[in-house]
């Protein structure tokens, strides 16, 4: 699901910086996102993007090279979107329970975005089949896991941080996709609140165990 790192996360291990797009390219990307939401992946054609954006389709090739290049850019905008705020706001919160709550409140807002959930649902099969897209998505998911694990349990072992990060990302992604494909089938807010309470109780028990051992 969409997140925006701001300056909180380190540069990816491959040294790849976050992509910045010129205004016209961004218009094309957001037009492509709207087409994906309404028509699904089969409807994502150069003609549809041209009609949606009002921009000549030749500029799609100019900015992205091909449909594969456009998909790569869509993956970047899917996973990082300033509309959801920056994770820097989480790290500026004092470490401990307040920072954990800030993280979970932020992620709760992200899971509520049905549009991004639908985009992920449409793009995921193509991400899995493409080595390039899969590598980029894995890089971003790795940053999510690292960030969540560090916020949730900064003093825990590396394995515990990794496991907590992976489970938290799985919960956010899973709720987002379910909400996109079956919005009336379950209460997303209630389910996320339960996960938040489970995490908080687990972390409280972890702190108590550490104090008992010291």
C-alpha positions as CSV (number, residue, x, y, z in Angstrom):
1,X,0.0,0.0,0.0
2,X,1.0,3.6,-0.5
3,X,3.5,5.1,1.9
4,X,5.8,8.0,1.6
5,X,9.2,7.7,3.3
6,X,10.3,11.3,3.4
7,X,13.8,11.4,5.0
8,X,13.1,8.7,7.5
9,X,14.3,5.7,5.6
10,X,17.9,5.2,4.4
11,X,18.7,5.2,0.7
12,X,17.9,1.7,-0.8
13,X,20.8,-0.7,-0.7
14,X,21.2,-0.5,-4.5
15,X,21.7,3.3,-4.2
16,X,18.6,4.0,-6.1
17,X,17.1,7.4,-5.2
18,X,13.4,8.1,-5.1
19,X,12.2,9.0,-8.6
20,X,11.0,12.5,-9.3
21,X,8.8,13.1,-12.3
22,X,8.2,16.3,-14.4
23,X,4.7,17.8,-14.1
24,X,3.6,16.4,-17.5
25,X,4.8,12.9,-16.6
26,X,3.0,13.1,-13.2
27,X,-0.2,14.0,-15.0
28,X,0.2,11.0,-17.2
29,X,0.9,8.8,-14.2
30,X,-2.2,9.9,-12.3
31,X,-4.3,9.6,-15.4
32,X,-3.0,6.0,-15.7
33,X,-4.0,5.4,-12.1
34,X,-7.5,6.6,-12.7
35,X,-7.8,4.4,-15.7
36,X,-6.6,1.4,-13.7
37,X,-9.2,2.0,-10.9
38,X,-12.1,2.3,-13.4
39,X,-11.2,-0.2,-16.1
40,X,-8.6,-2.5,-14.6
41,X,-5.3,-3.5,-16.2
42,X,-6.9,-4.6,-19.5
43,X,-8.2,-1.1,-20.0
44,X,-4.8,0.5,-19.4
45,X,-4.0,1.4,-23.0
46,X,-2.1,4.3,-24.4
47,X,-5.3,5.6,-26.0
48,X,-7.2,5.5,-22.7
49,X,-4.4,7.4,-20.9
50,X,-4.3,10.0,-23.7
51,X,-8.1,10.5,-23.4
52,X,-8.0,10.6,-19.6
53,X,-5.1,13.0,-19.4
54,X,-5.7,15.1,-22.5
55,X,-2.0,14.7,-23.3
56,X,-0.7,13.2,-26.6
57,X,0.2,9.6,-26.1
58,X,3.6,10.2,-27.8
59,X,4.7,11.8,-24.5
60,X,4.1,8.5,-22.7
61,X,6.9,7.0,-24.8
62,X,9.0,10.2,-24.3
63,X,8.8,10.1,-20.5
64,X,8.6,6.3,-19.9
65,X,10.0,4.6,-23.0
66,X,7.4,1.9,-23.1
67,X,4.4,0.5,-21.3
68,X,6.9,-1.5,-19.2
69,X,8.5,1.8,-18.2
70,X,5.2,3.3,-17.4
71,X,4.4,0.3,-15.1
72,X,7.6,0.7,-13.3
73,X,6.8,4.3,-12.6
74,X,3.3,3.3,-11.5
75,X,4.8,1.0,-9.0
76,X,6.9,3.8,-7.6
77,X,3.9,6.1,-7.3
78,X,1.8,3.3,-5.9
79,X,4.2,2.7,-3.0
80,X,5.2,6.3,-2.4
81,X,2.6,9.1,-2.4
82,X,2.9,12.4,-0.6
83,X,-0.9,12.5,-0.2
84,X,-0.5,10.2,2.8
85,X,2.0,12.2,4.7
86,X,5.6,11.3,5.5
87,X,7.0,8.7,7.9
88,X,9.2,11.5,9.3
89,X,6.1,12.5,11.3
90,X,6.3,9.1,13.0
91,X,10.0,9.3,13.8
92,X,9.6,12.8,15.2
93,X,7.2,11.4,17.8
94,X,9.1,10.4,21.0
95,X,10.3,6.8,21.0
96,X,8.1,4.3,22.9
97,X,4.4,3.8,23.0
98,X,3.6,7.2,21.5
99,X,5.7,6.4,18.4
100,X,4.1,3.0,18.1
101,X,0.7,4.6,18.2
102,X,1.7,7.2,15.6
103,X,2.9,4.5,13.3
104,X,-0.3,2.5,13.6
105,X,-2.5,5.5,13.3
106,X,-0.7,6.5,10.1
107,X,-1.0,3.0,8.7
108,X,-4.6,2.8,9.6
109,X,-5.3,5.8,7.4
110,X,-3.4,4.1,4.6
111,X,-5.4,0.9,4.8
112,X,-8.6,2.9,4.5
113,X,-7.7,4.1,1.0
114,X,-9.7,1.8,-1.3
115,X,-8.3,3.4,-4.4
116,X,-4.7,2.4,-3.7
117,X,-5.9,-1.1,-2.6
118,X,-7.5,-1.5,-6.0
119,X,-4.4,-0.3,-7.8
120,X,-2.3,-2.8,-5.9
121,X,-4.8,-5.6,-6.7
122,X,-4.6,-4.7,-10.4
123,X,-0.8,-4.4,-10.6
124,X,0.3,-7.2,-8.3
125,X,0.1,-10.0,-10.9
126,X,2.3,-8.0,-13.2
127,X,4.7,-7.1,-10.4
128,X,5.1,-10.8,-9.6
129,X,5.8,-11.8,-13.2
130,X,8.3,-9.1,-14.0
131,X,11.8,-9.4,-12.5
132,X,12.3,-5.7,-12.7
133,X,9.0,-4.8,-11.0
134,X,9.4,-7.5,-8.5
135,X,12.9,-6.3,-7.5
136,X,11.6,-2.7,-7.1
137,X,8.6,-3.8,-5.0
138,X,10.8,-6.0,-2.9
139,X,13.1,-3.1,-2.3
140,X,10.2,-1.0,-1.1
141,X,8.7,-3.8,1.0
142,X,12.1,-4.3,2.6
143,X,12.2,-0.7,3.6
144,X,8.7,-1.0,5.1
145,X,9.6,-4.0,7.2
146,X,12.8,-2.4,8.4
147,X,10.9,0.8,9.4
148,X,8.0,-0.9,11.1
149,X,10.2,-3.3,13.0
150,X,12.5,-0.5,14.2
151,X,9.6,1.6,15.4
152,X,7.7,-1.2,17.1
153,X,10.6,-2.9,18.9
154,X,13.9,-0.8,18.6
155,X,15.6,-2.8,21.4
156,X,14.5,-6.2,20.3
157,X,16.8,-8.7,18.4
158,X,17.1,-8.3,14.7
159,X,15.0,-11.4,14.1
160,X,12.1,-10.1,16.3
161,X,12.2,-6.7,14.5
162,X,12.2,-8.5,11.1
163,X,9.2,-10.7,12.1
164,X,7.2,-7.8,13.6
165,X,7.9,-5.7,10.5
166,X,6.8,-8.5,8.1
167,X,3.6,-9.2,10.1
168,X,2.7,-5.6,10.3
169,X,3.2,-5.1,6.5
170,X,1.2,-8.2,5.8
171,X,-1.7,-6.9,7.9
172,X,-1.7,-3.4,6.3
173,X,-1.5,-4.9,2.7
174,X,-4.0,-7.6,3.4
175,X,-6.6,-5.3,4.9
176,X,-6.1,-2.8,2.1
177,X,-6.7,-5.4,-0.6
178,X,-9.7,-6.9,1.2
179,X,-11.2,-3.5,1.6
180,X,-10.7,-2.8,-2.1
181,X,-12.3,-6.1,-3.4
182,X,-15.0,-6.6,-0.7
183,X,-15.6,-3.3,1.1
184,X,-18.9,-4.3,2.7
185,X,-17.8,-7.9,3.6
186,X,-16.0,-6.9,6.9
187,X,-15.3,-4.0,9.2
188,X,-11.9,-2.8,8.3
189,X,-11.6,-0.3,11.1
190,X,-12.6,-2.9,13.7
191,X,-10.1,-5.5,12.3
192,X,-7.3,-3.0,12.3
193,X,-8.1,-1.9,15.9
194,X,-7.9,-5.5,17.0
195,X,-4.5,-5.9,15.3
196,X,-3.3,-2.6,17.0
197,X,-4.4,-3.9,20.4
198,X,-2.8,-7.3,19.8
199,X,0.5,-5.6,18.9
200,X,0.4,-3.2,21.9
201,X,-0.3,-6.1,24.3
202,X,2.6,-8.1,22.8
203,X,5.0,-5.2,23.1
204,X,3.9,-4.5,26.7
205,X,4.6,-8.1,27.5
206,X,8.0,-7.8,25.8
207,X,8.9,-4.8,27.9
208,X,7.8,-6.5,31.1
209,X,9.9,-9.6,30.3
210,X,13.0,-7.3,29.6
211,X,12.4,-5.6,33.0
212,X,12.1,-8.9,34.8
213,X,15.4,-10.1,33.3
214,X,17.3,-6.9,34.2
